[in-house]
Each structure stands twice: as structure tokens, then as C-alpha cells.
Amino acid sequence: MDLLRTVFPLVVAGIFVFVLARMGLGSLRQRRWPHADGTVLQTDHNRNDMDASSFRVQVSFHDGDGRAVEAWAINPVGYETTRTAGTRVTVAYDPREPRRCYVDAPGQRSPFWAAVFAVGVLVFVLWVLFVVL
């Protein structure tokens, strides 16, 4: 029983750290993507049976090699109504696959989810140190 009380929390903390590291590395890679000025061509708002919705925009921009790219981009949460056809936007794109892109937004580069996971790991580790052990 003592082994379970000491090993289980450490395994859960390890999982949190692993997830945090994976998210942080992916976020760092995306933040290094080049940016381009683009134009919204159209928008798409889907609502499924579970009342969840997704919002994306089709954008047109030129990549670093000057090639014209049209792609469906992820639109940041909270900007659903501000993206209409003809709106000028900043597009961040994967240089290896420019059609993989997202519409950049002011403040979007802050690592919000990394901070949430970091706080969760901290609370969990403190719980392990002061309650379990």
C-alpha cells in the first residue's frame, strides 16, 4: 500500500511533465513558423450534434518562396465574428507545408496552456510532498 501511495503520484506527475513538454515543443515550433500577410476568402462555422462548434477561415497568402497559397486555417477562439471575406490577417504557416497554417491573433503567442499545465504539475507535486508522503 505504501508503494502505491508513493509511486502512483510520481507516475501521474511524470505524465503531466511529459504532456507539458510535448505541448511546449509543439508550441515553440509553431511560434518559429514564418508569418505572411493574407486575406480571408471565406469563413466556415460548423455545429455538430453535441452542440460543439468550430470556426475556420480560408485564407490566401504568399509563402517565403513567393508562391500563392490558399488554405483553410485555424482561427483563434474569440475572433469568430471578426473574420469576414476581405479581412486582412497575419497568417503563420509551416514552411515545409504552407497549407498547414493558422490565423495569428494579438496575444495568441502566449503559452497559456503550458502555464495551466505547469500550475497543475506544481499543485500536484506539492500535494504529493505534503499530503501523501
A tleap script that builds the chain and sets N, CA, C and O, in Angstrom:
source leaprc.protein.ff14SB
mol = sequence {
  NMET ASP LEU LEU ARG THR VAL PHE PRO LEU
  VAL VAL ALA GLY ILE PHE VAL PHE VAL LEU
  ALA ARG MET GLY LEU GLY SER LEU ARG GLN
  ARG ARG TRP PRO HIE ALA ASP GLY THR VAL
  LEU GLN THR ASP HIE ASN ARG ASN ASP MET
  ASP ALA SER SER PHE ARG VAL GLN VAL SER
  PHE HIE ASP GLY ASP GLY ARG ALA VAL GLU
  ALA TRP ALA ILE ASN PRO VAL GLY TYR GLU
  THR THR ARG THR ALA GLY THR ARG VAL THR
  VAL ALA TYR ASP PRO ARG GLU PRO ARG ARG
  CYS TYR VAL ASP ALA PRO GLY GLN ARG SER
  PRO PHE TRP ALA ALA VAL PHE ALA VAL GLY
  VAL LEU VAL PHE VAL LEU TRP VAL LEU PHE
  VAL VAL CLEU
}
set mol.1.N position { 0.822 -1.203 0.000 }
set mol.1.CA position { 0.000 0.000 0.000 }
set mol.1.C position { 0.865 1.266 0.000 }
set mol.1.O position { 0.547 2.236 -0.688 }
set mol.2.N position { 1.976 1.252 0.786 }
set mol.2.CA position { 2.864 2.415 0.800 }
set mol.2.C position { 3.491 2.651 -0.561 }
set mol.2.O position { 3.670 3.795 -0.979 }
set mol.3.N position { 3.825 1.563 -1.258 }
set mol.3.CA position { 4.416 1.688 -2.579 }
set mol.3.C position { 3.438 2.370 -3.529 }
set mol.3.O position { 3.828 3.239 -4.309 }
set mol.4.N position { 2.158 1.974 -3.461 }
set mol.4.CA position { 1.132 2.587 -4.313 }
set mol.4.C position { 0.977 4.064 -3.997 }
set mol.4.O position { 0.816 4.877 -4.907 }
set mol.5.N position { 1.023 4.420 -2.729 }
set mol.5.CA position { 0.856 5.823 -2.328 }
set mol.5.C position { 2.020 6.689 -2.780 }
set mol.5.O position { 1.842 7.886 -3.005 }
set mol.6.N position { 3.203 6.113 -2.918 }
set mol.6.CA position { 4.356 6.924 -3.325 }
set mol.6.C position { 4.617 6.864 -4.824 }
set mol.6.O position { 5.031 7.860 -5.418 }
set mol.7.N position { 4.383 5.712 -5.442 }
set mol.7.CA position { 4.684 5.561 -6.867 }
set mol.7.C position { 3.603 6.183 -7.741 }
set mol.7.O position { 3.924 6.858 -8.719 }
set mol.8.N position { 2.330 5.973 -7.415 }
set mol.8.CA position { 1.235 6.482 -8.248 }
set mol.8.C position { 1.308 7.992 -8.447 }
set mol.8.O position { 1.225 8.446 -9.588 }
set mol.9.N position { 1.459 8.793 -7.388 }
set mol.9.CA position { 1.550 10.248 -7.610 }
set mol.9.C position { 2.739 10.640 -8.477 }
set mol.9.O position { 2.645 11.568 -9.280 }
set mol.10.N position { 3.855 9.938 -8.318 }
set mol.10.CA position { 5.023 10.266 -9.133 }
set mol.10.C position { 4.797 9.912 -10.601 }
set mol.10.O position { 5.256 10.631 -11.488 }
set mol.11.N position { 4.095 8.811 -10.862 }
set mol.11.CA position { 3.768 8.440 -12.240 }
set mol.11.C position { 2.841 9.483 -12.850 }
set mol.11.O position { 3.042 9.897 -13.992 }
set mol.12.N position { 1.831 9.911 -12.103 }
set mol.12.CA position { 0.907 10.935 -12.612 }
set mol.12.C position { 1.656 12.245 -12.862 }
set mol.12.O position { 1.424 12.906 -13.873 }
set mol.13.N position { 2.550 12.621 -11.951 }
set mol.13.CA position { 3.345 13.842 -12.159 }
set mol.13.C position { 4.222 13.700 -13.395 }
set mol.13.O position { 4.398 14.660 -14.146 }
set mol.14.N position { 4.771 12.514 -13.611 }
set mol.14.CA position { 5.583 12.269 -14.805 }
set mol.14.C position { 4.772 12.417 -16.079 }
set mol.14.O position { 5.261 12.957 -17.071 }
set mol.15.N position { 3.539 11.941 -16.056 }
set mol.15.CA position { 2.657 12.086 -17.226 }
set mol.15.C position { 2.379 13.565 -17.490 }
set mol.15.O position { 2.428 14.005 -18.639 }
set mol.16.N position { 2.088 14.338 -16.435 }
set mol.16.CA position { 1.867 15.774 -16.598 }
set mol.16.C position { 3.092 16.446 -17.220 }
set mol.16.O position { 2.965 17.259 -18.136 }
set mol.17.N position { 4.275 16.102 -16.716 }
set mol.17.CA position { 5.505 16.709 -17.238 }
set mol.17.C position { 5.694 16.327 -18.702 }
set mol.17.O position { 6.082 17.168 -19.513 }
set mol.18.N position { 5.426 15.071 -19.050 }
set mol.18.CA position { 5.560 14.622 -20.440 }
set mol.18.C position { 4.613 15.397 -21.355 }
set mol.18.O position { 5.021 15.888 -22.407 }
set mol.19.N position { 3.348 15.504 -20.948 }
set mol.19.CA position { 2.363 16.233 -21.763 }
set mol.19.C position { 2.768 17.696 -21.895 }
set mol.19.O position { 2.670 18.276 -22.977 }
set mol.20.N position { 3.220 18.288 -20.803 }
set mol.20.CA position { 3.656 19.679 -20.829 }
set mol.20.C position { 4.824 19.867 -21.786 }
set mol.20.O position { 4.853 20.830 -22.552 }
set mol.21.N position { 5.778 18.960 -21.745 }
set mol.21.CA position { 6.934 19.063 -22.634 }
set mol.21.C position { 6.514 18.924 -24.094 }
set mol.21.O position { 6.994 19.673 -24.945 }
set mol.22.N position { 5.630 17.982 -24.396 }
set mol.22.CA position { 5.168 17.802 -25.783 }
set mol.22.C position { 4.445 19.048 -26.280 }
set mol.22.O position { 4.688 19.506 -27.396 }
set mol.23.N position { 3.560 19.595 -25.455 }
set mol.23.CA position { 2.825 20.790 -25.852 }
set mol.23.C position { 3.768 21.973 -26.019 }
set mol.23.O position { 3.627 22.759 -26.956 }
set mol.24.N position { 4.725 22.097 -25.114 }
set mol.24.CA position { 5.669 23.207 -25.191 }
set mol.24.C position { 6.522 23.144 -26.439 }
set mol.24.O position { 6.755 24.169 -27.078 }
set mol.25.N position { 6.999 21.944 -26.804 }
set mol.25.CA position { 7.817 21.808 -28.006 }
set mol.25.C position { 7.017 22.111 -29.265 }
set mol.25.O position { 7.512 22.771 -30.179 }
set mol.26.N position { 5.768 21.621 -29.311 }
set mol.26.CA position { 4.919 21.914 -30.470 }
set mol.26.C position { 4.637 23.403 -30.584 }
set mol.26.O position { 4.647 23.963 -31.680 }
set mol.27.N position { 4.387 24.037 -29.455 }
set mol.27.CA position { 4.120 25.469 -29.451 }
set mol.27.C position { 5.352 26.257 -29.887 }
set mol.27.O position { 5.240 27.226 -30.637 }
set mol.28.N position { 6.529 25.840 -29.416 }
set mol.28.CA position { 7.758 26.528 -29.826 }
set mol.28.C position { 7.987 26.400 -31.320 }
set mol.28.O position { 8.385 27.365 -31.974 }
set mol.29.N position { 7.736 25.206 -31.872 }
set mol.29.CA position { 7.906 25.012 -33.310 }
set mol.29.C position { 6.967 25.928 -34.085 }
set mol.29.O position { 7.376 26.562 -35.058 }
set mol.30.N position { 5.701 25.998 -33.652 }
set mol.30.CA position { 4.742 26.838 -34.369 }
set mol.30.C position { 5.076 28.317 -34.225 }
set mol.30.O position { 4.847 29.086 -35.159 }
set mol.31.N position { 5.604 28.733 -33.092 }
set mol.31.CA position { 5.949 30.143 -32.920 }
set mol.31.C position { 7.102 30.549 -33.820 }
set mol.31.O position { 7.269 31.732 -34.118 }
set mol.32.N position { 7.890 29.592 -34.252 }
set mol.32.CA position { 9.001 29.894 -35.153 }
set mol.32.C position { 8.580 29.871 -36.616 }
set mol.32.O position { 9.378 30.192 -37.496 }
set mol.33.N position { 7.334 29.495 -36.882 }
set mol.33.CA position { 6.867 29.483 -38.266 }
set mol.33.C position { 6.921 30.896 -38.825 }
set mol.33.O position { 6.703 31.864 -38.096 }
set mol.34.N position { 7.212 31.019 -40.119 }
set mol.34.CA position { 7.181 32.347 -40.740 }
set mol.34.C position { 5.746 32.888 -40.801 }
set mol.34.O position { 4.774 32.133 -40.780 }
set mol.35.N position { 5.650 34.186 -40.876 }
set mol.35.CA position { 4.352 34.863 -40.967 }
set mol.35.C position { 4.250 35.579 -42.311 }
set mol.35.O position { 5.248 36.015 -42.884 }
set mol.36.N position { 3.022 35.684 -42.791 }
set mol.36.CA position { 2.772 36.386 -44.050 }
set mol.36.C position { 1.462 37.158 -43.935 }
set mol.36.O position { 0.566 36.780 -43.180 }
set mol.37.N position { 1.368 38.237 -44.692 }
set mol.37.CA position { 0.103 38.964 -44.771 }
set mol.37.C position { -0.826 38.179 -45.674 }
set mol.37.O position { -0.430 37.710 -46.741 }
set mol.38.N position { -2.059 38.042 -45.238 }
set mol.38.CA position { -3.025 37.291 -46.028 }
set mol.38.C position { -4.377 37.959 -46.041 }
set mol.38.O position { -4.591 38.979 -45.387 }
set mol.39.N position { -5.286 37.372 -46.793 }
set mol.39.CA position { -6.652 37.879 -46.922 }
set mol.39.C position { -7.622 36.729 -46.695 }
set mol.39.O position { -7.424 35.629 -47.211 }
set mol.40.N position { -8.671 36.989 -45.923 }
set mol.40.CA position { -9.709 35.982 -45.711 }
set mol.40.C position { -10.548 35.887 -46.974 }
set mol.40.O position { -11.033 36.900 -47.479 }
set mol.41.N position { -10.724 34.654 -47.495 }
set mol.41.CA position { -11.552 34.430 -48.680 }
set mol.41.C position { -12.977 34.070 -48.291 }
set mol.41.O position { -13.937 34.567 -48.881 }
set mol.42.N position { -13.108 33.201 -47.291 }
set mol.42.CA position { -14.436 32.822 -46.798 }
set mol.42.C position { -14.297 32.217 -45.417 }
set mol.42.O position { -13.198 31.880 -44.976 }
set mol.43.N position { -15.427 32.086 -44.742 }
set mol.43.CA position { -15.440 31.514 -43.400 }
set mol.43.C position { -16.338 30.290 -43.378 }
set mol.43.O position { -17.200 30.119 -44.240 }
set mol.44.N position { -16.125 29.440 -42.378 }
set mol.44.CA position { -16.911 28.220 -42.229 }
set mol.44.C position { -17.165 27.999 -40.748 }
set mol.44.O position { -16.229 27.896 -39.955 }
set mol.45.N position { -18.430 27.926 -40.386 }
set mol.45.CA position { -18.819 27.701 -38.995 }
set mol.45.C position { -19.649 26.434 -38.941 }
set mol.45.O position { -20.744 26.379 -39.500 }
set mol.46.N position { -19.133 25.415 -38.269 }
set mol.46.CA position { -19.847 24.142 -38.146 }
set mol.46.C position { -20.313 23.930 -36.721 }
set mol.46.O position { -19.613 24.261 -35.764 }
set mol.47.N position { -21.504 23.373 -36.596 }
set mol.47.CA position { -22.021 22.998 -35.274 }
set mol.47.C position { -22.449 21.544 -35.381 }
set mol.47.O position { -23.225 21.184 -36.267 }
set mol.48.N position { -21.941 20.703 -34.476 }
set mol.48.CA position { -22.283 19.285 -34.558 }
set mol.48.C position { -23.445 18.928 -33.635 }
set mol.48.O position { -24.024 19.801 -32.989 }
set mol.49.N position { -23.782 17.638 -33.579 }
set mol.49.CA position { -24.927 17.178 -32.795 }
set mol.49.C position { -24.767 17.428 -31.299 }
set mol.49.O position { -25.758 17.538 -30.578 }
set mol.50.N position { -23.538 17.518 -30.837 }
set mol.50.CA position { -23.295 17.717 -29.403 }
set mol.50.C position { -23.199 19.203 -29.066 }
set mol.50.O position { -22.726 19.565 -27.989 }
set mol.51.N position { -23.639 20.050 -29.965 }
set mol.51.CA position { -23.663 21.498 -29.792 }
set mol.51.C position { -22.266 22.110 -29.652 }
set mol.51.O position { -22.103 23.191 -29.085 }
set mol.52.N position { -21.275 21.410 -30.171 }
set mol.52.CA position { -19.930 21.977 -30.223 }
set mol.52.C position { -19.763 22.630 -31.591 }
set mol.52.O position { -20.331 22.168 -32.580 }
set mol.53.N position { -18.997 23.684 -31.641 }
set mol.53.CA position { -18.831 24.348 -32.921 }
set mol.53.C position { -17.351 24.565 -33.215 }
set mol.53.O position { -16.514 24.621 -32.314 }
set mol.54.N position { -17.063 24.684 -34.492 }
set mol.54.CA position { -15.706 25.005 -34.918 }
set mol.54.C position { -15.801 26.133 -35.931 }
set mol.54.O position { -16.785 26.252 -36.661 }
set mol.55.N position { -14.785 26.938 -35.963 }
set mol.55.CA position { -14.772 28.086 -36.855 }
set mol.55.C position { -13.421 28.123 -37.539 }
set mol.55.O position { -12.384 28.087 -36.877 }
set mol.56.N position { -13.429 28.192 -38.838 }
set mol.56.CA position { -12.177 28.279 -39.586 }
set mol.56.C position { -12.357 29.263 -40.725 }
set mol.56.O position { -13.474 29.622 -41.095 }
set mol.57.N position { -11.238 29.685 -41.265 }
set mol.57.CA position { -11.266 30.652 -42.356 }
set mol.57.C position { -10.400 30.147 -43.492 }
set mol.57.O position { -9.370 29.510 -43.274 }
set mol.58.N position { -10.833 30.442 -44.708 }
set mol.58.CA position { -10.000 30.152 -45.865 }
set mol.58.C position { -9.222 31.426 -46.163 }
set mol.58.O position { -9.800 32.501 -46.320 }
set mol.59.N position { -7.902 31.286 -46.238 }
set mol.59.CA position { -7.043 32.447 -46.448 }
set mol.59.C position { -6.205 32.286 -47.703 }
set mol.59.O position { -5.954 31.177 -48.174 }
set mol.60.N position { -5.787 33.409 -48.222 }
set mol.60.CA position { -4.873 33.456 -49.356 }
set mol.60.C position { -3.666 34.269 -48.918 }
set mol.60.O position { -3.810 35.360 -48.365 }
set mol.61.N position { -2.456 33.728 -49.171 }
set mol.61.CA position { -1.230 34.437 -48.827 }
set mol.61.C position { -0.093 33.931 -49.712 }
set mol.61.O position { -0.260 32.948 -50.435 }
set mol.62.N position { 1.037 34.584 -49.660 }
set mol.62.CA position { 2.224 34.155 -50.397 }
set mol.62.C position { 3.253 33.637 -49.397 }
set mol.62.O position { 3.544 34.292 -48.396 }
set mol.63.N position { 3.804 32.442 -49.680 }
set mol.63.CA position { 4.807 31.878 -48.775 }
set mol.63.C position { 6.165 32.538 -49.015 }
set mol.63.O position { 6.283 33.444 -49.840 }
set mol.64.N position { 7.184 32.083 -48.294 }
set mol.64.CA position { 8.513 32.674 -48.380 }
set mol.64.C position { 9.147 32.589 -49.754 }
set mol.64.O position { 10.037 33.375 -50.078 }
set mol.65.N position { 8.690 31.625 -50.582 }
set mol.65.CA position { 9.216 31.496 -51.943 }
set mol.65.C position { 8.400 32.292 -52.948 }
set mol.65.O position { 8.668 32.236 -54.148 }
set mol.66.N position { 7.404 33.034 -52.470 }
set mol.66.CA position { 6.587 33.859 -53.351 }
set mol.66.C position { 5.430 33.119 -54.000 }
set mol.66.O position { 4.716 33.691 -54.824 }
set mol.67.N position { 5.233 31.846 -53.639 }
set mol.67.CA position { 4.116 31.079 -54.215 }
set mol.67.C position { 2.805 31.453 -53.532 }
set mol.67.O position { 2.749 31.626 -52.314 }
set mol.68.N position { 1.761 31.572 -54.332 }
set mol.68.CA position { 0.440 31.855 -53.787 }
set mol.68.C position { -0.106 30.592 -53.132 }
set mol.68.O position { -0.027 29.501 -53.697 }
set mol.69.N position { -0.660 30.756 -51.934 }
set mol.69.CA position { -1.207 29.627 -51.179 }
set mol.69.C position { -2.626 29.984 -50.772 }
set mol.69.O position { -2.885 31.085 -50.285 }
set mol.70.N position { -3.549 29.041 -50.975 }
set mol.70.CA position { -4.904 29.147 -50.442 }
set mol.70.C position { -5.109 27.947 -49.547 }
set mol.70.O position { -4.876 26.810 -49.959 }
set mol.71.N position { -5.549 28.196 -48.314 }
set mol.71.CA position { -5.697 27.093 -47.366 }
set mol.71.C position { -6.749 27.437 -46.329 }
set mol.71.O position { -7.042 28.605 -46.077 }
set mol.72.N position { -7.311 26.389 -45.731 }
set mol.72.CA position { -8.203 26.555 -44.589 }
set mol.72.C position { -7.326 26.655 -43.361 }
set mol.72.O position { -6.515 25.765 -43.103 }
set mol.73.N position { -7.474 27.711 -42.609 }
set mol.73.CA position { -6.627 27.963 -41.442 }
set mol.73.C position { -7.453 27.902 -40.168 }
set mol.73.O position { -8.655 28.167 -40.160 }
set mol.74.N position { -6.777 27.551 -39.114 }
set mol.74.CA position { -7.402 27.582 -37.790 }
set mol.74.C position { -7.553 29.041 -37.392 }
set mol.74.O position { -6.623 29.833 -37.544 }
set mol.75.N position { -8.700 29.385 -36.892 }
set mol.75.CA position { -8.979 30.745 -36.456 }
set mol.75.C position { -8.963 30.766 -34.933 }
set mol.75.O position { -9.571 29.890 -34.317 }
set mol.76.N position { -8.300 31.719 -34.302 }
set mol.76.CA position { -8.245 31.738 -32.838 }
set mol.76.C position { -9.620 31.912 -32.207 }
set mol.76.O position { -10.467 32.634 -32.733 }
set mol.77.N position { -9.833 31.249 -31.084 }
set mol.77.CA position { -11.087 31.369 -30.336 }
set mol.77.C position { -11.262 32.821 -29.931 }
set mol.77.O position { -10.307 33.479 -29.518 }
set mol.78.N position { -12.478 33.312 -30.050 }
set mol.78.CA position { -12.770 34.693 -29.682 }
set mol.78.C position { -12.750 35.640 -30.866 }
set mol.78.O position { -13.119 36.806 -30.728 }
set mol.79.N position { -12.323 35.160 -32.036 }
set mol.79.CA position { -12.259 36.007 -33.221 }
set mol.79.C position { -13.244 35.529 -34.286 }
set mol.79.O position { -13.080 35.830 -35.468 }
set mol.80.N position { -14.262 34.789 -33.866 }
set mol.80.CA position { -15.191 34.195 -34.807 }
set mol.80.C position { -15.915 35.222 -35.673 }
set mol.80.O position { -16.093 35.008 -36.872 }
set mol.81.N position { -16.324 36.313 -35.083 }
set mol.81.CA position { -17.134 37.273 -35.834 }
set mol.81.C position { -16.311 38.357 -36.504 }
set mol.81.O position { -16.855 39.153 -37.271 }
set mol.82.N position { -15.011 38.409 -36.234 }
set mol.82.CA position { -14.202 39.487 -36.794 }
set mol.82.C position { -13.542 39.103 -38.108 }
set mol.82.O position { -12.898 39.939 -38.741 }
set mol.83.N position { -13.689 37.873 -38.521 }
set mol.83.CA position { -13.057 37.408 -39.753 }
set mol.83.C position { -14.112 37.250 -40.840 }
set mol.83.O position { -14.841 36.259 -40.871 }
set mol.84.N position { -14.185 38.217 -41.713 }
set mol.84.CA position { -15.119 38.149 -42.831 }
set mol.84.C position { -14.321 38.215 -44.124 }
set mol.84.O position { -13.156 38.613 -44.124 }
set mol.85.N position { -14.944 37.829 -45.211 }
set mol.85.CA position { -14.264 37.848 -46.508 }
set mol.85.C position { -13.685 39.232 -46.776 }
set mol.85.O position { -14.364 40.246 -46.612 }
set mol.86.N position { -12.417 39.259 -47.192 }
set mol.86.CA position { -11.740 40.510 -47.483 }
set mol.86.C position { -10.914 41.066 -46.333 }
set mol.86.O position { -10.122 41.988 -46.528 }
set mol.87.N position { -11.093 40.510 -45.124 }
set mol.87.CA position { -10.332 40.982 -43.969 }
set mol.87.C position { -8.858 40.638 -44.132 }
set mol.87.O position { -8.518 39.512 -44.495 }
set mol.88.N position { -7.979 41.607 -43.865 }
set mol.88.CA position { -6.533 41.358 -43.904 }
set mol.88.C position { -6.131 40.716 -42.579 }
set mol.88.O position { -6.535 41.182 -41.514 }
set mol.89.N position { -5.336 39.648 -42.641 }
set mol.89.CA position { -4.906 38.923 -41.451 }
set mol.89.C position { -3.429 38.566 -41.568 }
set mol.89.O position { -2.852 38.614 -42.654 }
set mol.90.N position { -2.836 38.213 -40.459 }
set mol.90.CA position { -1.484 37.677 -40.451 }
set mol.90.C position { -1.606 36.164 -40.340 }
set mol.90.O position { -2.285 35.648 -39.453 }
set mol.91.N position { -0.944 35.465 -41.245 }
set mol.91.CA position { -1.019 34.008 -41.296 }
set mol.91.C position { 0.344 33.437 -40.913 }
set mol.91.O position { 1.366 33.827 -41.477 }
set mol.92.N position { 0.355 32.521 -39.960 }
set mol.92.CA position { 1.572 31.776 -39.629 }
set mol.92.C position { 1.456 30.433 -40.330 }
set mol.92.O position { 0.416 29.778 -40.249 }
set mol.93.N position { 2.528 30.011 -41.028 }
set mol.93.CA position { 2.436 28.783 -41.815 }
set mol.93.C position { 3.673 27.925 -41.628 }
set mol.93.O position { 4.761 28.424 -41.338 }
set mol.94.N position { 3.486 26.628 -41.800 }
set mol.94.CA position { 4.572 25.656 -41.725 }
set mol.94.C position { 5.404 25.801 -42.994 }
set mol.94.O position { 4.867 25.616 -44.087 }
set mol.95.N position { 6.694 26.123 -42.895 }
set mol.95.CA position { 7.492 26.338 -44.109 }
set mol.95.C position { 7.628 25.072 -44.965 }
set mol.95.O position { 7.844 25.169 -46.173 }
set mol.96.N position { 7.504 23.894 -44.356 }
set mol.96.CA position { 7.600 22.651 -45.125 }
set mol.96.C position { 6.283 22.309 -45.803 }
set mol.96.O position { 6.262 21.619 -46.823 }
set mol.97.N position { 5.183 22.792 -45.236 }
set mol.97.CA position { 3.850 22.532 -45.785 }
set mol.97.C position { 2.985 23.773 -45.558 }
set mol.97.O position { 2.209 23.818 -44.603 }
set mol.98.N position { 3.112 24.786 -46.430 }
set mol.98.CA position { 2.449 26.073 -46.200 }
set mol.98.C position { 0.929 25.998 -46.040 }
set mol.98.O position { 0.331 26.892 -45.442 }
set mol.99.N position { 0.297 24.950 -46.564 }
set mol.99.CA position { -1.160 24.847 -46.397 }
set mol.99.C position { -1.534 24.522 -44.950 }
set mol.99.O position { -2.702 24.622 -44.574 }
set mol.100.N position { -0.573 24.143 -44.159 }
set mol.100.CA position { -0.791 23.928 -42.718 }
set mol.100.C position { -0.511 25.259 -42.031 }
set mol.100.O position { 0.647 25.640 -41.863 }
set mol.101.N position { -1.552 25.960 -41.638 }
set mol.101.CA position { -1.382 27.320 -41.149 }
set mol.101.C position { -2.458 27.675 -40.132 }
set mol.101.O position { -3.429 26.943 -39.940 }
set mol.102.N position { -2.258 28.808 -39.493 }
set mol.102.CA position { -3.282 29.352 -38.605 }
set mol.102.C position { -3.264 30.868 -38.716 }
set mol.102.O position { -2.252 31.473 -39.070 }
set mol.103.N position { -4.403 31.463 -38.404 }
set mol.103.CA position { -4.519 32.917 -38.418 }
set mol.103.C position { -3.994 33.413 -37.083 }
set mol.103.O position { -4.498 33.030 -36.027 }
set mol.104.N position { -2.995 34.252 -37.133 }
set mol.104.CA position { -2.386 34.781 -35.925 }
set mol.104.C position { -3.310 35.833 -35.327 }
set mol.104.O position { -4.060 36.500 -36.040 }
set mol.105.N position { -3.243 35.968 -34.016 }
set mol.105.CA position { -4.058 36.959 -33.330 }
set mol.105.C position { -3.213 37.665 -32.286 }
set mol.105.O position { -2.260 37.086 -31.764 }
set mol.106.N position { -3.550 38.909 -31.976 }
set mol.106.CA position { -2.804 39.610 -30.938 }
set mol.106.C position { -2.830 38.814 -29.638 }
set mol.106.O position { -3.901 38.416 -29.180 }
set mol.107.N position { -1.671 38.579 -29.041 }
set mol.107.CA position { -1.604 37.845 -27.783 }
set mol.107.C position { -1.684 36.344 -27.921 }
set mol.107.O position { -1.593 35.636 -26.918 }
set mol.108.N position { -1.852 35.830 -29.134 }
set mol.108.CA position { -2.008 34.396 -29.317 }
set mol.108.C position { -0.732 33.633 -28.994 }
set mol.108.O position { -0.787 32.439 -28.699 }
set mol.109.N position { 0.387 34.287 -29.043 }
set mol.109.CA position { 1.661 33.610 -28.842 }
set mol.109.C position { 1.960 33.324 -27.376 }
set mol.109.O position { 2.956 32.666 -27.076 }
set mol.110.N position { 1.132 33.797 -26.463 }
set mol.110.CA position { 1.397 33.498 -25.058 }
set mol.110.C position { 1.106 32.030 -24.788 }
set mol.110.O position { 0.083 31.512 -25.235 }
set mol.111.N position { 1.982 31.357 -24.070 }
set mol.111.CA position { 1.826 29.914 -23.841 }
set mol.111.C position { 0.823 29.627 -22.722 }
set mol.111.O position { 1.200 29.120 -21.666 }
set mol.112.N position { -0.429 29.944 -22.947 }
set mol.112.CA position { -1.472 29.800 -21.932 }
set mol.112.C position { -1.580 28.373 -21.421 }
set mol.112.O position { -1.565 28.146 -20.211 }
set mol.113.N position { -1.687 27.413 -22.327 }
set mol.113.CA position { -1.879 26.024 -21.886 }
set mol.113.C position { -0.644 25.487 -21.181 }
set mol.113.O position { -0.768 24.671 -20.267 }
set mol.114.N position { 0.520 25.915 -21.575 }
set mol.114.CA position { 1.732 25.499 -20.865 }
set mol.114.C position { 1.690 25.996 -19.425 }
set mol.114.O position { 2.083 25.277 -18.506 }
set mol.115.N position { 1.218 27.215 -19.230 }
set mol.115.CA position { 1.106 27.757 -17.877 }
set mol.115.C position { 0.073 26.993 -17.059 }
set mol.115.O position { 0.289 26.738 -15.874 }
set mol.116.N position { -1.043 26.627 -17.676 }
set mol.116.CA position { -2.074 25.856 -16.982 }
set mol.116.C position { -1.504 24.511 -16.524 }
set mol.116.O position { -1.702 24.109 -15.377 }
set mol.117.N position { -0.805 23.824 -17.412 }
set mol.117.CA position { -0.221 22.540 -17.040 }
set mol.117.C position { 0.875 22.706 -15.989 }
set mol.117.O position { 1.000 21.873 -15.092 }
set mol.118.N position { 1.661 23.763 -16.090 }
set mol.118.CA position { 2.717 23.995 -15.108 }
set mol.118.C position { 2.120 24.189 -13.718 }
set mol.118.O position { 2.633 23.643 -12.741 }
set mol.119.N position { 1.049 24.957 -13.623 }
set mol.119.CA position { 0.382 25.153 -12.336 }
set mol.119.C position { -0.185 23.829 -11.833 }
set mol.119.O position { -0.091 23.522 -10.644 }
set mol.120.N position { -0.771 23.048 -12.734 }
set mol.120.CA position { -1.296 21.732 -12.345 }
set mol.120.C position { -0.209 20.818 -11.820 }
set mol.120.O position { -0.404 20.135 -10.814 }
set mol.121.N position { 0.926 20.796 -12.484 }
set mol.121.CA position { 2.046 19.964 -12.024 }
set mol.121.C position { 2.541 20.454 -10.668 }
set mol.121.O position { 2.810 19.650 -9.776 }
set mol.122.N position { 2.663 21.768 -10.511 }
set mol.122.CA position { 3.124 22.325 -9.245 }
set mol.122.C position { 2.188 21.954 -8.095 }
set mol.122.O position { 2.648 21.527 -7.036 }
set mol.123.N position { 0.891 22.113 -8.293 }
set mol.123.CA position { -0.085 21.765 -7.261 }
set mol.123.C position { -0.004 20.275 -6.940 }
set mol.123.O position { -0.049 19.881 -5.775 }
set mol.124.N position { 0.116 19.457 -7.971 }
set mol.124.CA position { 0.176 18.019 -7.755 }
set mol.124.C position { 1.440 17.621 -6.991 }
set mol.124.O position { 1.371 16.819 -6.059 }
set mol.125.N position { 2.579 18.169 -7.373 }
set mol.125.CA position { 3.834 17.847 -6.685 }
set mol.125.C position { 3.781 18.307 -5.232 }
set mol.125.O position { 4.239 17.589 -4.343 }
set mol.126.N position { 3.232 19.490 -4.978 }
set mol.126.CA position { 3.092 19.959 -3.602 }
set mol.126.C position { 2.173 19.046 -2.799 }
set mol.126.O position { 2.427 18.766 -1.627 }
set mol.127.N position { 1.105 18.585 -3.443 }
set mol.127.CA position { 0.201 17.645 -2.780 }
set mol.127.C position { 0.934 16.361 -2.418 }
set mol.127.O position { 0.781 15.844 -1.312 }
set mol.128.N position { 1.726 15.850 -3.348 }
set mol.128.CA position { 2.495 14.629 -3.089 }
set mol.128.C position { 3.453 14.844 -1.930 }
set mol.128.O position { 3.556 13.992 -1.047 }
set mol.129.N position { 4.153 15.968 -1.920 }
set mol.129.CA position { 5.164 16.220 -0.894 }
set mol.129.C position { 4.576 16.416 0.497 }
set mol.129.O position { 5.133 15.940 1.486 }
set mol.130.N position { 3.446 17.119 0.570 }
set mol.130.CA position { 2.925 17.496 1.893 }
set mol.130.C position { 1.755 16.649 2.377 }
set mol.130.O position { 1.472 16.640 3.575 }
set mol.131.N position { 1.073 15.947 1.497 }
set mol.131.CA position { -0.082 15.159 1.930 }
set mol.131.C position { 0.204 13.664 1.866 }
set mol.131.O position { -0.047 12.934 2.825 }
set mol.132.N position { 0.726 13.219 0.738 }
set mol.132.CA position { 0.889 11.777 0.518 }
set mol.132.C position { 2.105 11.235 1.253 }
set mol.132.O position { 2.013 10.208 1.927 }
set mol.133.N position { 3.241 11.908 1.133 }
set mol.133.CA position { 4.475 11.363 1.735 }
set mol.133.C position { 4.596 11.663 3.185 }
set mol.133.O position { 5.576 11.270 3.818 }
savepdb mol mol.pdb
quit
